[in-house]
Amino acid sequence: MTMAGAALLLLAAPPTLALQDAPIAVPAGDPEMAAATLKARAGLPVFFGHATAPSPDEGGFMIKYDLLPGPASEFIWAEIVSHRGDTSVARLLNKPLAPGFVQGQQVSVRDGEVEDWAYWHAGTLIGGATMRVLIARMPAADAKAMRDRFGW
């Protein structure tokens, strides 16, 4: 089984940049991806602190979650619209593969469903733990281009 939809699509304040059009399949139980997800989840309280009270040089707050929890996974990025308690209202940034969903659709995501998060701070992408794993697996020139674009 693979986990699809780990596409890199980021909101760069203000325009949207499609950085990877096709989903990237990752084997279920991939140890690097599992470690990246744990790291991202540990940072959620700090992320939501920034998302709910951003500084003037912060923006593009987004989360990645499984649109189809269960055997058929599709991990997708969504831009935070609001966050209250343990739930985010967000807009789908990727074009979903799953029927019944469309890019731009508003969804509710519980904090426990979040796999990763990212936001821009003064031109540098903060977070993106799972993206870092995927980028490290790209050909060297592609990986360098992505790291340069993110300020890494």
C-alpha positions as CSV (number, residue, x, y, z in Angstrom):
1,M,0.0,0.0,0.0
2,T,1.2,3.5,-0.7
3,M,0.2,6.9,0.7
4,A,-0.5,9.2,-2.1
5,G,-1.0,13.0,-2.1
6,A,2.2,14.1,-0.4
7,A,2.3,16.7,-3.1
8,L,4.2,19.9,-2.4
9,L,1.8,22.7,-2.9
10,L,2.4,25.8,-0.8
11,L,0.8,29.1,-0.3
12,A,3.5,31.7,-0.7
13,A,2.0,34.9,0.6
14,P,0.0,35.9,-1.3
15,P,0.1,33.8,-4.6
16,T,-0.2,30.1,-4.6
17,L,2.7,28.1,-6.1
18,A,2.3,24.6,-7.4
19,L,5.6,23.0,-6.7
20,Q,4.8,19.4,-7.5
21,D,1.8,18.6,-9.7
22,A,1.7,14.8,-9.2
23,P,1.3,13.1,-5.8
24,I,4.4,11.4,-4.5
25,A,3.8,7.8,-3.3
26,V,5.4,6.9,0.0
27,P,5.3,3.3,1.3
28,A,3.1,2.7,4.4
29,G,5.2,2.6,7.5
30,D,8.1,4.6,6.0
31,P,10.3,5.2,9.1
32,E,11.6,8.7,7.9
33,M,8.1,9.9,7.1
34,A,6.8,8.5,10.4
35,A,9.6,10.4,12.3
36,A,8.8,13.6,10.4
37,T,5.1,13.3,11.2
38,L,5.9,12.9,14.9
39,K,8.2,15.9,14.8
40,A,5.5,18.0,13.1
41,R,2.8,17.0,15.6
42,A,5.1,17.9,18.5
43,G,5.3,21.4,17.1
44,L,1.6,21.9,16.5
45,P,1.0,24.1,19.6
46,V,3.7,26.6,18.5
47,F,2.4,26.5,14.9
48,F,-1.2,27.3,16.0
49,G,0.1,30.0,18.2
50,H,1.6,31.7,15.1
51,A,-1.4,30.9,12.9
52,T,-3.8,32.5,15.3
53,A,-1.7,35.6,16.1
54,P,0.8,36.0,13.2
55,S,3.5,38.6,13.2
56,P,3.6,41.0,10.3
57,D,6.2,39.0,8.4
58,E,4.3,35.7,8.7
59,G,1.7,34.2,6.4
60,G,0.6,31.2,4.3
61,F,-0.3,29.0,7.3
62,M,-1.1,25.5,6.1
63,I,-1.6,22.0,7.4
64,K,-1.3,18.6,5.7
65,Y,-3.8,15.8,6.6
66,D,-5.2,12.6,5.2
67,L,-8.3,13.5,3.2
68,L,-9.3,9.8,3.1
69,P,-8.3,8.3,6.4
70,G,-8.3,4.5,6.1
71,P,-6.8,2.1,3.6
72,A,-6.9,4.6,0.7
73,S,-4.9,7.6,1.9
74,E,-4.6,10.9,0.2
75,F,-2.4,13.4,2.1
76,I,-3.2,17.0,1.1
77,W,-2.3,20.5,2.1
78,A,-4.9,23.0,3.2
79,E,-4.6,26.7,4.1
80,I,-5.8,27.6,7.6
81,V,-8.9,29.9,7.5
82,S,-9.5,29.7,11.3
83,H,-8.6,27.6,14.3
84,R,-10.6,27.2,17.4
85,G,-10.2,24.7,20.2
86,D,-8.9,21.6,18.5
87,T,-10.3,22.2,15.0
88,S,-9.2,24.1,12.0
89,V,-11.3,25.3,9.1
90,A,-9.1,25.2,6.0
91,R,-9.2,25.4,2.2
92,L,-7.8,22.6,0.2
93,L,-4.7,23.8,-1.6
94,N,-4.0,20.7,-3.8
95,K,-6.3,19.4,-6.5
96,P,-7.7,16.3,-4.8
97,L,-7.6,13.0,-6.6
98,A,-10.5,11.7,-4.5
99,P,-14.0,12.1,-6.0
100,G,-16.3,14.5,-4.1
101,F,-13.5,17.0,-3.2
102,V,-12.3,20.1,-5.1
103,Q,-9.4,22.4,-4.8
104,G,-10.5,25.4,-2.7
105,Q,-13.1,23.5,-0.8
106,Q,-13.4,24.3,2.9
107,V,-12.9,21.4,5.3
108,S,-12.7,20.9,9.0
109,V,-9.6,19.2,10.4
110,R,-9.1,18.1,14.0
111,D,-5.6,18.7,15.4
112,G,-5.1,15.0,15.8
113,E,-5.5,14.5,12.0
114,V,-2.7,16.9,11.1
115,E,0.4,15.2,9.6
116,D,2.5,18.3,9.0
117,W,2.4,22.1,9.0
118,A,4.2,25.0,7.4
119,Y,4.2,28.8,7.1
120,W,6.3,31.6,5.7
121,H,8.3,33.8,8.0
122,A,10.2,36.7,6.3
123,G,10.6,34.7,3.1
124,T,11.6,31.4,4.7
125,L,9.4,28.4,5.0
126,I,9.1,27.2,8.6
127,G,8.1,23.6,9.3
128,G,7.4,21.2,6.4
129,A,9.0,18.2,8.2
130,T,7.5,15.7,5.7
131,M,8.4,17.9,2.8
132,R,12.0,17.8,3.9
133,V,11.9,14.0,3.7
134,L,10.5,14.1,0.2
135,I,12.9,16.8,-1.0
136,A,15.9,14.8,0.3
137,R,14.7,11.9,-2.0
138,M,14.6,14.1,-5.1
139,P,17.4,14.3,-7.7
140,A,20.1,16.7,-6.4
141,A,19.3,19.6,-8.8
142,D,15.5,19.4,-8.1
143,A,16.2,19.2,-4.3
144,K,18.5,22.3,-4.5
145,A,15.9,24.3,-6.4
146,M,13.2,23.4,-3.8
147,R,15.5,24.3,-0.8
148,D,16.4,27.6,-2.5
149,R,12.8,28.4,-3.0
150,F,12.0,27.7,0.6
151,G,15.0,29.6,2.0
152,W,16.5,26.4,3.4
